[in-house]
Amino acid sequence: MIQLTIIKITGYGPWTLTLGSDREHRLQILQASLYKEIQNLFSEKNCLAFPNRFDEIFVITNGLSVNDHVEIQEQLAKSFQLGLSMSIGQGRTPYEANLNADKARRSKIILGKYRNIFGLPLKKEEDLVQIIHMDVDGSTSISASKSPYDVSSLILKLYSNMSDFFLSKNSLAFFMGGDNFMIISSDIDKESISKFLDLVRRQHGVSFNCGIGTAKTSRDAAKLATKSLDRIRELRDSGKKEQRILELTC
């Protein structure tokens, strides 16, 4: 069972118009500050936030209660003069959890007595979260032969391929900056990941390294995924047989 919380700025469009035409810099600062604070508050509870759109952030919240969400919402309200809704969904896959969170918000199913927290009563089933951390192999050499904007264009193409491929597996892919991506999953196998690596190698001539981490919480899963990725680099640098996919579970 994956638990996912979607945090969304409410009434954002009409509110932005009140700032006048010279507003874009203020909106970018606000969005960056909001993401920073959300990441900070949820990471303290062993969760991990992912940027979806700048006015919307996904958090994998396995193990968090409604009261935990209320506490964070109250802290955010002190820092930002904005309306923020939280929609909590659970599902067998991340994509199903995303659908259930969205359905609860659209149906205005309020979770308990708390304002702007939507969702069905939370089940206490504790399943493992799988996070796949990928980075581009040899990104330094790619940057040496392409302009910064050409590299960005390539990264966006890779992200589009990744999003489509893993969405077909009911998993959610996120670009984390630089040449790093994370995929939230429940049971993607190494064979499926190998198919994706072969796909991007054929289409773009790019190779990925891929670390997989599985744990009870998203922060622990991400930690193991990154540790797996670091181990791949260590093996490569030591001259041992190269590995492209490595998995750790706790």
BABAMI-464470 format. One record per residue (C-alpha): residue in three letters; x negated, y negated, z negated. Coordinates in nm, 3 decimals. Layout:
% residues N
   resn         X         Y         Z
    Ala         X         Y         Z
...
//
This chain:
% residues 250
   resn         X         Y         Z
    Met     0.000     0.000     0.000
    Ile    -0.150    -0.332     0.113
    Gln    -0.032    -0.652    -0.057
    Leu    -0.069    -0.969     0.144
    Thr     0.019    -1.326     0.049
    Ile     0.074    -1.594     0.313
    Ile     0.023    -1.950     0.183
    Lys     0.176    -2.219     0.399
    Ile     0.200    -2.597     0.376
    Thr     0.572    -2.677     0.382
    Gly     0.706    -2.975     0.575
    Tyr     0.360    -3.030     0.722
    Gly     0.463    -3.170     1.062
    Pro     0.693    -3.448     0.934
    Trp     0.446    -3.532     0.656
    Thr     0.155    -3.580     0.898
    Leu     0.357    -3.839     1.090
    Thr     0.375    -4.058     0.780
    Leu    -0.004    -4.101     0.795
    Gly    -0.002    -4.298     1.118
    Ser    -0.203    -4.233     1.433
    Asp    -0.546    -4.257     1.271
    Arg    -0.489    -3.938     1.071
    Glu    -0.685    -3.655     1.225
    His    -0.996    -3.696     1.009
    Arg    -0.778    -3.699     0.696
    Leu    -0.597    -3.382     0.804
    Gln    -0.923    -3.199     0.872
    Ile    -1.061    -3.298     0.530
    Leu    -0.736    -3.190     0.362
    Gln    -0.726    -2.852     0.534
    Ala    -1.089    -2.777     0.454
    Ser    -1.038    -2.878     0.090
    Leu    -0.724    -2.666     0.060
    Tyr    -0.896    -2.357     0.201
    Lys    -1.190    -2.408    -0.033
    Glu    -0.966    -2.430    -0.340
    Ile    -0.749    -2.133    -0.239
    Gln    -1.058    -1.920    -0.178
    Asn    -1.199    -2.027    -0.513
    Leu    -0.884    -1.955    -0.716
    Phe    -0.808    -1.619    -0.556
    Ser    -1.169    -1.496    -0.557
    Glu    -1.168    -1.545    -0.935
    Lys    -0.893    -1.280    -0.940
    Asn    -1.094    -1.043    -0.718
    Cys    -0.906    -1.130    -0.398
    Leu    -1.023    -1.273    -0.067
    Ala    -0.862    -1.543     0.149
    Phe    -0.872    -1.553     0.529
    Pro    -0.805    -1.857     0.750
    Asn    -0.514    -1.785     0.984
    Arg    -0.416    -2.130     1.103
    Phe    -0.540    -2.439     0.924
    Asp    -0.199    -2.497     0.767
    Glu    -0.163    -2.130     0.679
    Ile    -0.393    -1.895     0.488
    Phe    -0.371    -1.519     0.437
    Val    -0.488    -1.359     0.112
    Ile    -0.517    -0.986     0.046
    Thr    -0.378    -0.974    -0.308
    Asn    -0.379    -0.607    -0.410
    Gly    -0.344    -0.588    -0.788
    Leu    -0.203    -0.940    -0.836
    Ser     0.129    -0.995    -1.012
    Val     0.390    -1.265    -0.950
    Asn     0.266    -1.442    -1.264
    Asp    -0.085    -1.452    -1.115
    His     0.059    -1.623    -0.808
    Val     0.251    -1.873    -1.022
    Glu    -0.067    -1.961    -1.211
    Ile    -0.254    -2.031    -0.889
    Gln     0.037    -2.224    -0.737
    Glu     0.050    -2.449    -1.044
    Gln    -0.324    -2.517    -1.021
    Leu    -0.293    -2.602    -0.652
    Ala    -0.005    -2.840    -0.725
    Lys    -0.232    -3.036    -0.960
    Ser    -0.492    -3.081    -0.688
    Phe    -0.278    -3.143    -0.380
    Gln     0.029    -3.360    -0.334
    Leu     0.175    -3.113    -0.086
    Gly     0.446    -2.852    -0.082
    Leu     0.299    -2.502    -0.068
    Ser     0.495    -2.180    -0.029
    Met     0.368    -1.831    -0.106
    Ser     0.519    -1.531     0.069
    Ile     0.419    -1.192    -0.067
    Gly     0.458    -0.878     0.141
    Gln     0.367    -0.516     0.084
    Gly     0.331    -0.245     0.345
    Arg     0.154     0.070     0.449
    Thr    -0.060    -0.139     0.685
    Pro    -0.176    -0.502     0.679
    Tyr     0.043    -0.583     0.978
    Glu     0.351    -0.438     0.806
    Ala     0.271    -0.639     0.493
    Asn     0.247    -0.950     0.711
    Leu     0.588    -0.877     0.864
    Asn     0.748    -0.822     0.524
    Ala     0.601    -1.143     0.384
    Asp     0.730    -1.341     0.681
    Lys     1.071    -1.176     0.663
    Ala     1.107    -1.267     0.294
    Arg     1.021    -1.632     0.365
    Arg     1.258    -1.662     0.660
    Ser     1.536    -1.497     0.459
    Lys     1.456    -1.721     0.158
    Ile     1.429    -1.420    -0.072
    Ile     1.286    -1.581    -0.384
    Leu     1.074    -1.355    -0.601
    Gly     1.209    -1.387    -0.954
    Lys     1.290    -1.738    -1.073
    Tyr     0.987    -1.903    -0.918
    Arg     1.030    -2.178    -0.664
    Asn     0.860    -2.135    -0.328
    Ile     0.736    -1.783    -0.398
    Phe     0.911    -1.543    -0.164
    Gly     0.913    -1.164    -0.147
    Leu     1.081    -0.847    -0.262
    Pro     1.012    -0.707    -0.611
    Leu     0.654    -0.585    -0.610
    Lys     0.580    -0.215    -0.625
    Lys     0.287    -0.118    -0.843
    Glu     0.146     0.142    -0.608
    Glu    -0.230     0.097    -0.588
    Asp    -0.383     0.203    -0.260
    Leu    -0.726     0.124    -0.127
    Val    -0.805    -0.172     0.096
    Gln    -1.035    -0.122     0.392
    Ile    -1.233    -0.417     0.526
    Ile    -1.450    -0.398     0.835
    His    -1.727    -0.659     0.856
    Met    -1.875    -0.709     1.202
    Asp    -2.146    -0.935     1.330
    Val    -2.303    -0.977     1.670
    Asp    -2.628    -0.786     1.711
    Gly    -2.903    -1.005     1.850
    Ser    -2.711    -1.330     1.814
    Thr    -3.039    -1.523     1.788
    Ser    -3.144    -1.411     2.137
    Ile    -2.799    -1.496     2.272
    Ser    -2.825    -1.847     2.125
    Ala    -3.170    -1.885     2.281
    Ser    -3.031    -1.830     2.631
    Lys    -2.699    -2.015     2.602
    Ser    -2.592    -2.362     2.496
    Pro    -2.410    -2.395     2.161
    Tyr    -2.077    -2.443     2.338
    Asp    -2.133    -2.141     2.563
    Val    -2.197    -1.933     2.252
    Ser    -1.874    -2.062     2.096
    Ser    -1.683    -1.973     2.412
    Leu    -1.824    -1.619     2.400
    Ile    -1.733    -1.584     2.031
    Leu    -1.373    -1.685     2.105
    Lys    -1.352    -1.425     2.383
    Leu    -1.486    -1.158     2.148
    Tyr    -1.236    -1.262     1.881
    Ser    -0.950    -1.241     2.130
    Asn    -1.055    -0.887     2.231
    Met    -1.094    -0.790     1.865
    Ser    -0.756    -0.932     1.764
    Asp    -0.573    -0.749     2.044
    Phe    -0.752    -0.419     1.988
    Phe    -0.706    -0.401     1.612
    Leu    -0.353    -0.542     1.617
    Ser    -0.262    -0.233     1.819
    Lys    -0.391    -0.039     1.515
    Asn    -0.171    -0.247     1.277
    Ser    -0.479    -0.426     1.145
    Leu    -0.557    -0.798     1.118
    Ala    -0.880    -0.954     1.248
    Phe    -1.021    -1.288     1.132
    Phe    -1.312    -1.501     1.252
    Met    -1.521    -1.591     0.947
    Gly    -1.765    -1.835     1.108
    Gly    -2.099    -1.799     1.281
    Asp    -2.095    -1.459     1.450
    Asn    -1.905    -1.287     1.168
    Phe    -1.564    -1.124     1.175
    Met    -1.360    -0.927     0.924
    Ile    -1.078    -0.684     0.996
    Ile    -0.827    -0.593     0.727
    Ser    -0.714    -0.234     0.766
    Ser    -0.589     0.067     0.579
    Asp    -0.724     0.369     0.763
    Ile    -0.913     0.281     1.081
    Asp    -1.154     0.563     1.163
    Lys    -1.505     0.533     1.299
    Glu    -1.399     0.676     1.635
    Ser    -1.157     0.387     1.691
    Ile    -1.423     0.134     1.593
    Ser    -1.668     0.299     1.834
    Lys    -1.413     0.257     2.115
    Phe    -1.394    -0.115     2.042
    Leu    -1.774    -0.148     2.033
    Asp    -1.794     0.027     2.371
    Leu    -1.523    -0.203     2.509
    Val    -1.700    -0.529     2.424
    Arg    -2.034    -0.390     2.538
    Arg    -1.887    -0.312     2.881
    Gln    -1.694    -0.638     2.914
    His    -1.939    -0.886     2.763
    Gly    -2.272    -0.707     2.726
    Val    -2.257    -0.771     2.351
    Ser    -2.325    -0.524     2.070
    Phe    -2.186    -0.542     1.718
    Asn    -2.308    -0.409     1.387
    Cys    -2.022    -0.285     1.173
    Gly    -2.006    -0.236     0.797
    Ile    -1.698    -0.075     0.640
    Gly    -1.597    -0.110     0.277
    Thr    -1.308     0.054     0.094
    Ala    -1.198    -0.037    -0.258
    Lys    -0.896    -0.120    -0.474
    Thr    -0.927    -0.496    -0.420
    Ser    -1.011    -0.706    -0.116
    Arg    -1.312    -0.877    -0.273
    Asp    -1.467    -0.543    -0.371
    Ala    -1.393    -0.401    -0.025
    Ala    -1.557    -0.702     0.141
    Lys    -1.858    -0.665    -0.088
    Leu    -1.903    -0.302     0.017
    Ala    -1.850    -0.386     0.385
    Thr    -2.119    -0.653     0.369
    Lys    -2.349    -0.420     0.175
    Ser    -2.301    -0.164     0.454
    Leu    -2.388    -0.429     0.712
    Asp    -2.701    -0.525     0.518
    Arg    -2.801    -0.157     0.505
    Ile    -2.772    -0.133     0.885
    Arg    -3.018    -0.422     0.916
    Glu    -3.254    -0.262     0.663
    Leu    -3.255     0.065     0.858
    Arg    -3.325    -0.122     1.181
    Asp    -3.608    -0.326     1.032
    Ser    -3.767    -0.016     0.880
    Gly    -3.793     0.144     1.223
    Lys    -3.552     0.427     1.144
    Lys    -3.285     0.547     1.385
    Glu    -3.043     0.266     1.455
    Gln    -2.689     0.283     1.323
    Arg    -2.407     0.062     1.442
    Ile    -2.141     0.173     1.191
    Leu    -2.190     0.242     0.820
    Glu    -1.928     0.292     0.548
    Leu    -1.929     0.261     0.169
    Thr    -1.640     0.346    -0.063
    Cys    -1.589     0.302    -0.434
//
